[in-house]
Amino acid sequence: MADYNFDLFVIGVGSGGVRAARMCAQYGARVATAEEKYMGGTCVNVGCIPKKLLVYASHYHEDYGDARGYGWEMGQAEFNWPTLIKNKDKEITRLNQIYKGMLDQAGVTHFDGRARIIDAHHIQVGDQRVSTEKILIASGGNPTVQDIPGNEHLITSNDAFYLDALPKRILILGGGYIAVEFAGIFAGLGVETTLAYRGELFLRHFDDDVRSMVRDELEKKAIKLHFNSCVASIQKKPDGSFSATYEDGQQIETDLILAATGRLPAVADLGLEHVNVAMRDNGAIIVDEDFRTSEPNIFALGDVIDKIQLTPVAIKEAMCFASSQFLGVASKMDYENIATAVFCQPNIGTVGLTETEARSRFADIRIYLSRFRPLKHTLSGSNEQSLMKLIVDNQTDRVVGVHMVGSDAGEIIQGMAIAVKAGVTKAVFDSTVGIHPTAAEEFVTMREAVSAAG
Ligand code: NDP
């Protein structure tokens, strides 16, 4: 065997890269990592973690209102954006150090800087060139913006975490996770928020009842939703504000425009032209079920393969990779029934099939659906509603989809995901004793199917 400096060189220390590096080192491999931006990648720095902190911050606005119904009288609440950002940055710095510490503890050699592939076994980082038996590309993804006149005025989610000040008005483009989550954040913080989505109804891959429920709830919070609206151009005005023109000619005046129109794999400037790594049209690296690219000793996982862009998916992929490559225990990633949450307000939690998917896959399904006002809001005065939905294959009685819109939906769906993964039947839901009074008990008390098989 050739005498390489390392057994594995990991490019990118986001969720997938760090987990792979740590596990492979733990299994005895000599591992190196390289990163030119920040430890922890998108999730820690400009994704899941700071986003959730901002969601918490924005929800206090409603919490203060809700508290009045419970007898709390407070003076005028005031919000300070720089304080929030300063505290958020402090926490991110702490997490960056923890990630670095985890690599050090695992005995991983870390290089600060951009890694470029020289050939299938050599990597250049700054002025250092190292050899490695295997390479793992875990470089993640970057937000993309539409190719329209004036797109230099667009900001992305990366920028939204570092604004000097909140705008008075914001226009958010897109109808996916990031668009609805930031709509809730900005609206909760008092910004006049408009969301423009090109289709009939946003959150295209989610269950239709979930989508319409979220539409109704966002509208209750005074978020303006412009569907069938695609921005064609953007103009900056002399006073620094912007005018966005939709394809139908309608114009929107705003102070900031956030493009939340998807993320693309980060494959630029990695030196991929020096190796035989096949990619899809959008740059996603093509891998087999062992995360092997078309170059036999080069692997890729996480957002850069654009399979499912979620942190826990990248982590699980990394665990499978490490086990298969350095523990000698073959391990395949199971992409079925991956639960997910969208931290719009109220949250979405979902696992399994949508009703439309279930109808196309099974001849006969039963739907259980409940819309209700959560107990908390009987006194708070809030008119926010929750939704819970179960989709059952009639033939086997198996629960094939669980969906929720409501407070803490992400927390509640995690447990449901275990049950669905274990092949739970509706009879098991029915035999489960609820926890009273909770919203979650609704999942085990729904008895009447709302529609016959489709
Ligand atoms: P998504 O893919 O979720 O949504 C992109 C949105 O932009 C869609 O509504 C899409 O419309 C629209 N769009 C795409 N191209 C155009 C265009 N040219 N013109 C107008 N609209 C366009 O991407 P996000 O950026 O919101 O998030 C990226 C990924 O990150 C998510 O898919 C998710 O996997 C992950 N993420 C996860 C979170 C979580 O777990 N809570 C939070 C944030 C992100 P259409 O539907 O019509 O294609």
Residues whose N, C-alpha, C, O or C-beta is under 5 A from the ligand:
A	BS01	NDP	Q146 G174 G175 G176 Y177 I178 A179 R198 G199 R204 A260 T261 G262 R263 Q309 L310 A341 V342 F343
